[in-house]
Amino acid sequence: DAEIAENTDKVDRLIFCTGKIYYELAEEREKLGLKNVVICTLEQIAPFPFDLVKAQLEKYPNVDVGDGIHPGSILWVQEEPKNMGAWPYVKPRFVTTAREGLDHDLVMRYVGRRAAASPATGYAKVHAAEQSAVVNEALVGHDDLDWSKHRPS
């Protein structure tokens, strides 16, 4: 979004993700008119793009990086369960990027499905509800918005 890219001082939430969830996040961000959320997609995670991640972390000065114990407003979002997908691989690399490149102790917030033995529930309605919850949590948090006012009739 060009408007978001030009107003980096208004950004207070930075989302990193990989894969198709980026498109769902971008679509919902546009529907909600959120101009304070940046979504960065990492399409190549190995080798990890430390330099590009560092540049994104530096670009948005008003994004809370947390205090080293509590997470701030930098998130990793994935649709796979927590014990699958890219999260176990990227988490320590984000921490290293922040610690070595920016001298911050980053506690990154994970948004996605809970750890599970299976990548899917097996029920389409449950999967859709979980996916919607992941996207909503990533964009505004679970308590930040009355979602009943933002759903189509």
N, C-alpha and C positions, 0 to 999 in steps of 0.2 A: 504494500500500500504506500503510494508516494507521499500522501499526507503524513502518515506515521513516520516514514523515513526522514522527512524534512523537519519534524518536530521531536527530536530525540529527547528533549528535556521534559516532555509530557508523558513519556513512557515510564510506567511503574511496575510492569509485569513482563518478564522475558521467558518465553517458552521455547525449549529445544525439543525436537522430535525427529523421527525418521519414518519414511514410508507414507502410506496413504492417509494416515490420520491428519497430516498437515492440511490436506484439502478440506476435511471436515471441520477442522479448527478455523481455517481461513473463512469458510462459508458461514459458520456460526458467528464469527467475529464481525463479519460484514452485516449479517442480519441484525445483530445487536447494536451496531454502530459504535463499537469499541475502538477508540483511537489511542488508548493507553497500553495496548497489548501488542508486543512484537512476537512473531512466530518465526523461528529459525529452523530450517530443516537441514539435517546432516545426512546427506545421501551416501557419503563414504565415511565409514567410521574406523576403518582399518586400512592404512595407518591413520591414527586419530589426528584430526586437524587442529592441533593445539593452537597454532597461530591464528586460525580463523575464529575459533571459539574465544580466544583472548580478545581479539578485535571486537567481537560482538559484546563481550562483557564490559569492555571499556567504552563502547559507543553510547551507552545509556546510563548516565550518571545518577538518575533518580530511582533506579531499580535497587531495592533493598537486597543486599547480598547475605543478610543474616548476621548473626554475631558469633559464629563458630560453634554454637550449641543449638540454636534454634534456626530453622530455615527462614529465608527471606522470601523474595518474590521471583526467584529463578527456579524454573521447573523443568523436569524431564517428563514428557508425556508419551505414553505408548499404549496401544490397545492390547498387547499381549499381557499375560499375567506377570507379576513382578519378578518371578523366578525364571522367566523366559524373555525373549526379545533382547534388546540391546542394553537395558538398564544395568545388569551386572557388569557389563563391559565398560560402559561409558562413565558410570558414577565415579570410580577412582580417578579417571582421566580428567573429569571436570574439576575435581578437588585439586589435582596436581596443577592444572592450568591456573586456577585461582591462587593457589598457594605460591607456586614458583613464579608465575608471570605477573601477578597483581598484588602479592603479599596480603591476601585475604584468606581467612579460614571459611570456606564455603560449605554450607550444609544445604545441599540441593534438595528441593521438594520433589518427590515422586508422585505422579498422578497416573493412575492406570488401574487395571484389575488387580485384586489381591493375588498372592501366590496360590497356585493351583497345580494339580497333577495333569490337568487337561487344558489345552489352549482355548477351549470353547465350552459353553455350558451345555450345548446340545438342544437348547430351546431358542427358537428365533426371537420370541418376545423378550425373554430374559437377556439375550445377547444385545438386542436393540436398546433395552433400558440401561444396561451397563455401559454401552457405548455412549449413549446420550449423557449419562452421569459423568463419564470421563471427560467429555468435551466441555460440559458445563463447569465442572470443578476446575479444569485447566484455565478457562477463560475468566471466570469471575469468582471462583471459590464457592464453597457450599453454602455460605451464609450471606454472601454479598449482594444477592439479587433475588427478588421475588419472581421465580420462573413462571408462575401462573400467568403473569402479565405479558410474557414474551413467547408464549406458545400459540401457534395458529389454532383457530377454532375448528 
